[in-house]
Amino acid sequence: MTKIEINPQLFSSVMGGHYSHEFRGIMQAYYDQYVFNYSVTGVQLTAVGTLMYVVLNLVSPMCHVLKSHFGPKIMIISGTIIMSLGLILAGFSTKIWHLYLTQGIMYGIGGSLMFTTAMGIAPQWFDKRRGLALGICASGSGIGGLIFPFIMNPLLERLGAPWCYRILGFISLALGLFASMFIKERFPQKGKKLGDLMHFSIAKESTFLVWIAGADLCLLGYMVPFYLIPTYAQDHGMTASQGASLISVLSAFNFLGRIVTGFWGDYIGRLNTEIICMVLSGLFVGVIWVFATSYGVLVAFCVLYGFTCGAYFALMSPVTALVTGIERYANCFSVFLVLQAVGYCGAPIAEAIQSATGPGLYLSAQLFSCFTFILGAICMFILKLKMTKRVFSKI
C-alpha cells in the first residue's frame, strides 16, 4: 500500500514556512540588538520559541479530539488563522511578554492544530515506503528554513521587525489555506473523547520509555545550533547576512537529509538510521562546530549537521509506530508529543549555559549539544537491543 490521497511534497512545502524553527535565531538576534537593546537576556528571548514548541506538544491531545469532531480540513484552516494572527500581533510587540503570548502561545496552538493533524494522518496512507513518505512530509520545515531567511533579512533591514512579522503572517495565511485543500483522512475517527484517543498506558511500557528518553535527549541537542549559529557567526566577525545564509545552508541540507534518511530507513531499518544519524550529528557538533571560526568551516558544519540531524524529525513518527505498533500509533503519538515537550528546552538550557560562561563563549553550549546527541543515540541503541536482542539487525 503506497497510494496517497495528499501530495506529500506539495503539502509539506506549503506547510514548511509555518512549522519552521530555523528562522528563530535570526529574529532572536535582531530583537536582542535593535528592539530590546540587550535589556533582556538571551534565555528570555530563546524561551519565546521554546514556549511555542512546548505549547504545540502539550495541546496536541486536544487537537486529536477536535479533529475527530470537526475533521482535518477545519483543523488546518483554524490552525492557519491562529498562527497567522500570532505572527501579525507579534509585530506590535514592545515587551518580551507580548512575544510570549503571540509568537509563543498563539503560534504554538495554531501550529499544534496543523502539525498534529498532518502527522497523524500521513502514516495512514503508507506501508512499505512509510519512512520515505514521512521524510518527505517532514522536509517541509527545511524548505521554509531555506526560503524564509532570504525573505526576512531584507524585510528586517528595510521595514523592521513589526512589518516583517506582519508580512510573514499574511504569507502563512495564504499558504496554510492552500495546504488545507490537500489533506484527507483515510481512517476517520468520529466524535471521540480524550480517553478514546490517547492510550496513556503506553507510558508504562519500558520500550516506549526508552524511546522517549532517547528522543528527548537528541531533541535537547538538536535545537541548539539553529538558535545559536547566527549570533555565533556575528561574534566571530561575520555579518548578519552571512549568519542568515548559514541558516539557509543548514535548512537546505536539513530538507535534503530528511528525505534521504527516510529513504535509507526503509532499507537499513528506521531505528538503525536514527541511531547512526544522531551519533554523526553529535560528532559534527563536537568535532567541527567547536573549532569553526571561519565562514567556510561553518558552511561545512551546516552542510553535514543539517543532513544528519533532520533524521530525527523524518523518522520520529515511523519509529514511534514501530515501538507502539501501527494499530496503536494514532492513539499513542499524542502521548509521545506530550512527553517530547521536555526536549524543546534544549535551546534555553544551552543559552543559559553560554550566558553563565561569559559573552561570546560557546564551548559549553556546544558540548551540551554534542553529549545529549550521543546519550540519546545510546538510549536508542538500548531500545534496539530490547526489541531485537541483536546488535546487527534491521529494525
C-alpha positions in Angstrom: 0.0 0.0 0.0 1.7 3.2 -1.2 -1.1 5.1 -2.7 -1.7 8.5 -1.1 -4.5 10.9 -1.4 -2.5 14.0 -0.5 0.6 15.1 -2.3 3.2 14.9 0.5 5.8 17.1 -1.2 3.3 19.8 -2.1 1.7 19.7 1.3 5.0 19.8 3.2 6.3 22.6 1.0 3.4 25.0 1.7 3.4 23.9 5.4 7.2 24.5 5.7 7.0 28.2 6.4 4.6 27.6 9.3 6.4 24.9 11.3 9.9 26.1 10.8 12.3 26.8 13.7 15.2 27.7 11.5 14.4 31.4 11.3 14.0 32.0 15.0 17.8 32.5 15.5 17.6 35.4 13.0 14.7 37.1 14.7 16.2 36.5 18.1 19.4 38.2 17.1 17.5 41.2 15.7 15.3 41.7 18.7 18.2 41.3 21.1 20.1 44.1 19.3 17.5 46.6 17.9 14.2 46.2 19.8 15.2 45.4 23.4 18.7 47.0 23.2 20.1 44.0 25.1 17.8 44.7 28.0 16.5 41.1 28.1 18.6 38.1 28.5 19.3 35.6 25.7 17.5 33.0 27.8 14.3 35.1 27.9 14.4 35.5 24.1 15.1 31.9 23.4 12.2 31.0 25.7 9.8 32.5 23.2 10.5 29.8 20.6 10.7 27.1 23.3 7.3 28.1 24.7 5.9 27.8 21.2 7.1 24.2 20.9 6.1 23.2 24.4 2.5 24.6 23.8 2.4 22.8 20.4 3.2 19.5 22.0 1.0 19.9 25.1 -2.0 20.9 23.1 -1.7 18.0 20.7 -4.0 15.6 22.6 -6.9 18.1 22.5 -6.2 18.5 18.8 -6.9 14.8 18.2 -10.2 15.2 20.0 -11.2 18.2 18.0 -10.1 16.5 14.7 -12.5 13.6 15.5 -15.4 16.1 15.8 -14.6 18.7 13.1 -12.4 16.9 10.6 -8.8 17.6 9.3 -9.7 20.5 7.0 -11.3 22.6 9.7 -8.3 21.9 11.9 -5.8 23.0 9.3 -7.8 26.2 8.5 -8.3 27.1 12.2 -4.6 26.5 12.8 -3.6 28.6 9.9 -5.7 31.5 11.1 -4.5 31.3 14.7 -0.8 31.0 13.6 -1.1 33.9 11.2 -2.8 36.1 13.9 0.0 35.2 16.3 2.6 36.4 13.8 0.7 39.6 12.9 0.1 40.5 16.5 3.8 39.8 17.3 4.6 42.7 15.1 3.1 45.0 17.7 5.2 43.6 20.5 7.2 46.1 22.6 7.8 43.9 25.6 9.0 40.3 25.9 5.8 39.0 27.4 4.0 40.2 24.2 6.1 37.8 22.3 5.3 35.0 24.8 1.6 35.5 24.2 1.7 35.9 20.4 4.7 34.0 19.0 4.8 31.6 21.9 1.2 30.6 22.9 -0.9 31.7 19.9 1.6 30.4 17.3 2.0 27.2 19.3 -1.7 26.5 19.5 -2.1 27.1 15.8 0.9 25.0 15.0 -0.4 22.1 17.0 -3.7 22.2 15.2 -1.8 21.9 11.9 1.2 19.7 12.7 -0.6 17.2 14.9 -3.4 16.8 12.3 -1.0 16.4 9.4 1.5 14.0 11.1 -1.4 11.9 12.5 -2.9 11.4 9.1 0.2 10.9 6.8 1.2 7.4 8.2 -2.3 6.1 7.4 -1.6 6.1 3.6 1.8 4.3 3.6 3.2 0.9 4.4 6.4 -0.2 2.6 7.7 3.3 1.9 6.5 4.9 5.2 10.0 6.2 6.1 10.4 7.9 2.8 6.9 9.3 2.8 7.2 10.8 6.2 10.7 12.1 5.4 9.2 14.0 2.5 6.4 15.3 4.8 8.8 16.3 7.5 11.1 18.0 5.0 8.6 20.9 4.7 10.2 22.8 7.6 13.6 22.6 5.8 12.1 24.3 2.8 10.7 27.0 5.0 14.0 27.4 6.7 15.8 27.6 3.3 13.5 30.3 1.9 12.5 32.4 4.9 15.9 33.8 5.9 16.2 35.4 2.4 12.8 36.9 2.9 13.3 38.0 6.4 16.7 39.7 6.2 15.7 42.3 3.6 12.4 42.9 5.5 14.2 43.4 8.8 16.7 45.8 7.2 14.2 47.8 5.2 10.9 47.7 7.2 11.9 46.5 10.7 10.6 43.6 12.8 6.9 44.7 13.0 6.3 44.6 9.3 8.5 41.5 8.9 6.2 39.7 11.3 3.0 41.0 9.6 4.2 40.0 6.1 5.2 36.6 7.4 1.7 36.3 8.9 0.0 37.0 5.6 2.3 34.6 3.8 1.4 31.9 6.3 -2.3 32.6 6.0 -2.2 32.1 2.2 0.0 29.0 2.3 -2.0 27.4 5.1 -5.3 27.9 3.4 -3.9 26.4 0.2 -2.5 23.4 2.1 -5.9 22.6 3.7 -7.1 21.6 0.2 -4.7 18.7 0.0 -5.4 16.7 3.2 -7.7 13.8 3.6 -8.1 11.2 6.4 -8.1 7.5 5.4 -9.4 6.2 8.7 -11.6 8.9 10.2 -12.3 8.7 13.9 -15.6 10.4 14.7 -16.8 12.0 17.9 -14.1 10.6 20.2 -13.3 11.6 23.7 -9.8 12.2 25.1 -9.7 8.8 26.8 -10.6 7.0 23.5 -7.9 8.7 21.5 -4.9 8.5 24.0 -3.5 5.3 25.3 -1.9 6.6 28.5 -1.0 3.0 29.4 1.8 3.1 26.8 3.8 5.3 29.2 4.2 2.2 31.4 5.9 0.1 28.7 9.7 0.0 29.0 10.4 0.2 25.3 8.3 3.3 24.9 10.0 5.0 27.9 13.5 4.2 26.5 12.4 5.6 23.1 11.1 8.8 24.8 14.4 9.2 26.7 16.4 8.8 23.6 14.1 11.2 21.6 14.1 13.9 24.3 17.9 13.8 24.7 18.5 14.1 20.9 16.0 16.9 20.7 17.7 18.8 23.5 20.9 18.8 21.4 19.1 19.3 18.0 17.7 22.8 18.8 21.0 24.4 19.9 22.7 25.1 16.5 19.6 26.5 15.0 19.3 29.1 17.7 23.0 29.9 18.2 24.5 29.8 14.7 23.5 33.4 13.7 24.9 35.0 16.9 27.9 32.7 16.9 28.7 33.9 13.3 28.4 37.5 14.3 30.5 37.0 17.4 33.3 35.6 15.1 33.3 38.7 12.9 30.8 37.7 10.3 27.8 39.8 9.1 24.1 39.3 9.8 23.7 38.4 6.2 26.3 35.6 6.5 24.5 34.4 9.6 21.3 34.2 7.7 22.9 32.4 4.8 24.3 29.8 7.3 20.7 29.1 8.4 19.7 28.7 4.8 22.5 26.2 4.2 21.6 24.4 7.3 17.9 24.3 6.3 18.6 23.2 2.7 20.6 20.2 3.8 18.1 19.5 6.6 15.4 19.4 3.9 17.5 17.0 1.8 18.6 14.9 4.7 15.0 14.3 5.9 14.2 12.8 2.5 17.3 10.7 2.1 17.3 9.4 5.7 13.7 8.5 5.3 14.6 6.5 2.2 17.6 4.8 4.0 15.2 3.9 6.9 13.1 1.8 4.6 16.2 -0.2 3.6 18.5 -0.5 6.6 15.9 0.0 9.3 14.4 3.2 10.6 15.7 2.9 14.1 19.2 1.9 12.7 19.2 5.0 10.6 18.1 7.2 13.5 21.0 5.9 15.7 23.6 6.4 13.0 22.4 9.9 12.2 22.2 11.0 15.9 25.7 9.8 16.6 27.0 11.7 13.5 25.1 14.8 14.5 26.8 14.8 17.9 30.2 14.2 16.4 29.8 17.1 13.9 28.9 19.4 16.7 31.8 18.3 18.9 34.4 18.0 16.2 33.6 20.6 13.6 31.4 23.4 15.2 33.6 23.6 18.3 36.6 24.5 16.2 34.8 26.6 13.5 36.0 30.2 13.4 35.7 30.9 9.7 32.7 31.2 7.4 33.9 28.3 5.2 34.2 25.9 8.1 30.8 27.0 9.4 29.3 26.3 6.0 30.8 22.8 6.0 29.4 22.2 9.5 25.9 23.4 8.4 26.0 21.0 5.4 27.0 17.9 7.4 24.9 18.6 10.5 21.9 19.7 8.5 22.0 16.5 6.5 22.1 14.2 9.5 20.1 16.0 12.2 17.0 16.1 10.1 16.7 12.3 10.5 15.2 12.9 14.0 12.0 14.6 12.6 11.9 12.4 9.5 11.9 9.2 11.5 10.2 10.0 14.8 6.8 9.0 13.5 7.7 5.7 11.9 9.9 4.7 14.9 7.1 5.6 17.2 4.8 3.4 15.0 7.5 0.7 15.3 7.5 0.9 19.1 3.8 1.1 19.6 2.5 -0.9 16.6 0.7 0.7 13.7 -2.7 -0.2 15.2 -1.9 1.8 18.3 0.1 4.6 16.7 -2.6 7.2 16.3 -3.6 6.9 19.9 -0.1 6.8 21.2 1.5 9.6 19.1 -0.1 12.3 21.2 1.3 10.8 24.3 4.7 10.8 22.6 4.3 14.5 21.7 3.4 15.5 25.2 6.4 13.7 26.7 8.6 15.1 23.9 8.0 18.6 25.1 10.9 18.3 27.5 13.3 18.1 24.6 12.4 21.6 23.4 14.0 23.1 26.5 17.4 22.4 25.0 17.8 25.9 23.4 17.2 27.9 26.6 19.4 25.5 28.6 22.2 26.0 26.2 21.6 29.8 26.2 21.8 29.8 30.0 25.0 27.7 29.9 26.5 30.1 27.4 25.5 33.2 29.4 26.9 31.7 32.6 30.3 31.1 30.9 30.6 34.6 29.5 29.7 36.6 26.4 31.0 35.1 23.1 31.9 31.8 24.8 30.0 28.9 23.2 32.1 25.8 24.1 29.9 24.7 27.0 26.7 25.0 25.0 28.3 23.2 22.0 29.4 20.3 24.3 25.9 20.2 25.8 24.5 19.6 22.3 27.2 17.1 21.4 26.7 14.9 24.6 22.9 15.0 24.5 23.0 13.6 21.0 25.4 10.8 22.0 23.4 9.9 25.1 20.2 9.9 23.1 21.8 7.6 20.5 22.9 5.2 23.3 19.3 5.1 24.6 18.1 4.3 21.0 20.7 1.5 20.8 19.4 0.1 24.1 15.9 0.2 22.6 17.1 -1.8 19.6 18.6 -4.4 21.8 15.4 -4.6 23.9 13.3 -5.1 20.7 15.6 -7.4 18.7 18.2 -8.9 21.1 20.8 -8.5 18.3 23.3 -5.8 17.5 23.3 -6.3 13.8 19.6 -6.5 12.8 17.3 -4.4 10.6 14.8 -2.5 12.6 
